[in-house]
Amino acid sequence: MQEINMSTKYQPNEVEAGRYQDWLAKDVFKPSEDPEAEPYSIVIPPPNVTGRLHLGHAWDVTLQDMIIRQKRMQGYDTLWLPGMDHAGIATQAKVEEKLRAEEGLSRYDLGREKFIEKTWEWKEEYAQTIRDQWAKMGISVDYDRERFTLDEGLNEAVRRVFVDLYNKGYIYRGEYIINWDPVFQTALSDIEVVYKEDQGHFWHLRYPLADGSGYLELATTRPETMLGDTAVAVNPKDDRYQDLVGKTVILPLVGREIPIVADDYVDMDFGTGVVKITPAHDPNDFAVGNRHDLERINVMNPDATMNSQAGKYEGMTREDCRKAIVADLEAEGFLIKTEDITHSVGHSERSDAVVEPRLSTQWFVKMDQLAKAAIANQDTDQRVDFYPERFEQTFLSWMENVHDWVISRQLWWGHQIPAWYHKETGQVYVGMEEPADAENWDQEQDVLDTWFSSALWPFSTMGWPDTDSADFKRYFPTNTLVTGYDIIFFWVSRMIFQSLEFTEQAPFENVLIHGLIRDSQGRKMSKSLGNGVDPMDVVNEYGADSLRWFLATGSTPGQDIRYNTDRLEAAWNFINKIWNASRYALMNLDGLTYEEIDLSGVDSIADKWILTHLNHTIQKVTDNFDKFEFGIAGDILYHFIWDDFCDWYIEMSKEVLNGDDEAAKLTTRSVLAYTLDNILRLLHPIMPFVTEEIWQHVPHQGESIVTAAYPSYQADQVDEAAAKSMDQLISLIRAVRQARNEQNVALSKAIDMLVEADDQATLTMLVDNQAYIERFCNPDQLEMATDIQVPDQAVTLFFTGGKIYLPLAGFIDIAAEIARLESELDKWQKEVDRVEKKLANEKFVNNAPEAVVNGEREKGRDYQAKLVATQERIAELKK
C-alpha cells in the first residue's frame, strides 16, 4: 500500500493555510484573454468600506465564486471584477464617531479637506480587512482590476452621467419631501429607512369652523406638525362635508385661518374622513398642497428642533414640543380623546433616529422616461432574466410606480455634485470641469447618493465612458449579477435603467436573487438582537469549504437560509468522508501516473456502473448549475459521492485490489483515479481549498485544479444495462443486510442464502458477480436459480429482479415474519397506487420528459412485482 502525505483526518486549517496566496502567485484568477474563448464576466456587488463582512456577504461571494470557477474550468475567458463602495453616509458616520471618541473632534473642527483625508485612511484600513476576508473565503477575483466608487475613473463616469442627465432635462433641482436623518442631518434613500413597530397615540382634535357653526374632528399621530398645517381635506364624494368645501377652519393654538379642500387622497372610510394637511412635513400632504396651491410652512430645524415658525415652542425638541402641544390642546378644549396605537415608524438605518419627512431643496432624477425604457427592455432580446422568475414582477412593479429619485446628500464623503452657483447672479452651471472664472462661483456642497455611482458599476468599472476600453469592449455587458432580494429596487433597477440610457445595453444577462441569512429561530440577524455570526469565526472552526458547502446547498434561489451549526458539522463530516475516501484511493493507486490511467479494460459491472453514474452526475450537476439550482446540484453530488463512490464502489474495488489479476487491478486503479479526479473537479467550484489539496496528490495534468477542465458528459462511458444490473445487485445486498440487522444476526456470522432470480439474465448476472455477494452478504451455503424450493422457515426478502430466502430456523418468529411482510405489502401497495395516480395524470404524461415517464412506468412494474411476490409469500407462510 502506497504512502501518502495526507493527515489521517481532514484538518481545514492545515488544508487552507497558504493556499490562497499560492493561487495569487500563480495568477490563476486572471482572465485568459484567449480571443477564441467566449467571455464570461461578473462584477462583485461592492461591499461598503464600513467594517467587516457578514454572513450575507459570504453567501453572496460564495455563489459568485462557484459560477466563475465553473465557467473558468469550462474554458470561458472569465473576469470576476472586485471592488468596494464608499458608502457615503455609513462611512462618514463611522469616521465621525471615531473622531469624537478618539480625538474629541467633529468634522467641522477638521474642515472638509482634512476630514476627507481621514476618511480615505479609514477606507484603506477597512478595504484591506475586506480583502483578507475574501481571501479566507477563497474568492477568485482579479485584484489587478479592483475598483472603488471614488476612483478617478469612476468619478469621471459619475460626472459624465450627471452632466448628461442634467443637459437632457432628467436632473433638476427643486423642493420636495425627503427622508431626513436629524442626527446626521442628511437626506436618506428609502433603503436607508428601517421601519419598526412603535407605541404611539392618535390624538383626536377639534378644528373650529371659522364661521362659528361648529367644528371638524380629525386625528393625528404627530400634533407638533399641526403648527405647519395649511389646510384640512375631505373627499369630494363624501356627502357629510360637501357643504363645507371652500369654507375655512381656525387652526388650534395658532389661530391661523386655513381652507377646507376636497381631494381624492382622503379615505372616506378611515377615521372621520377629515385629515390635516401639512405640505412641508408629509409626502402625501406635499402632493395635496401642490394640487391646491397651498403654502408650505416648515416648522423644524435640520436637527428636528422647532424653529421660529413654531412660535412659543421654538427651540424645543420635537418630542418635547409634542408633549407641550398636547397639554395646551387639552387645556384649551381642542383635545377630544387620546387613543393608544402601535404603528410602523421609519428610523434611520445609520443613527436609529426617527426619520423626519422634511421639505428640502434637493437634486432629483426625473424617472418617467428612464423607467419606461427599463420596462420596455423586458420585451426585447436583451431582456434581463431573473432567477427566480417571480422577481421580474417585483422589478417591473417598482419601475411602474417609481417616484423621482432624490440624489443629493448633505455629506462630505462622496462625489461632490458638479454644479456651481454664481456668487452674484445665482446662475447655475453644471459641467465636467469647474467654470473658467472659478473664483466667481461656489460649488454645490452636497454629494451624490451612493446609489447614483453604484448604479453605474457594471460599465464604469470596465472603463466607460471610454467605449474603446479593452475591458468594456470584451466583458460588457456582464453575464450574471448575484445579489439579495432586498436591493432589487435600489440597486438592480437603477443599474438597468442607467445602463440602458448610457450604453444602450442591459448591464447583465441574468440576475440571480438569493435571500437573507437568518438565525436558527428564523430571525433576521442584527446588532440589536446580538444574533449575528462572524463568517471568519465559522471558517476558523469548520473551514471555508464547510461554510461554502452550507451556503451553496442550504436553500433554493430567492429563499432565506437559517444558520445551523448542525448542518455545518454535517458539511465538515461530508468533507472528511471525501478526505478519507481519497486517502484510500491514493494509497491503493500503487504509484499510478496520469499517463498510465487506462479505461480501455473496463469490464466489471462495478466499473461500468460507477462510470455510468459519474456521467449522469456530471450531466445533472452541470444542468442545475446552468439554472443556478445549486441546492439540487449539491444534493446530487452528495449522494453520488457518499452513496455510490464511498459506500459502494470503494468497497467493491477491494475485491479486485486484494486479488491477483494485475490487469484488473490496473483498470480498477484507473477507474478509482479517474472518478476521484472528476469528483474533485465537480466539487471544486463549491469547495476550492480541499479539492485543490487532494487534487495535487491525484494523478493529474496542469498546475492547479482552478484551471483544470470541468468534467463533461462522455457518452461512451455510459452502460445503462450494466448500471441496471449493478443496481439489482446492490438491491440484493441491501435487502440481506437490512434483514440481518432486523433479526440481529451479525454480518460475521455466515448464513445460508437462496436467491431466486426472475429471469435467466438476472441469474447470469448474479452468478458472474457472486464474489460481491459473498463479500458483502457472507453466505454459508449460497444457492441461486430461477426456481427455488422454498424452506418452511425463512425470512423472505425482495430485490429488484427476484427474491431472497434466508433459512434462519431458530432466529425468526413465523408470526413476526408474516407481520413484517404485511407491513411490506402495505408499503408496496402505496407505491403502486402512487405510480398509477401519477401515470393517470395526463399533464404529467404529456409534459414530463419521456425518460421520466418511462422511469415511472419501470418503477410501477417493479413495485407491482414485489407486491405480488409478497402476497404469495404471506399465503405460503399462512398454510
Disulfide bonds with the S-S distance in Angstrom:
none
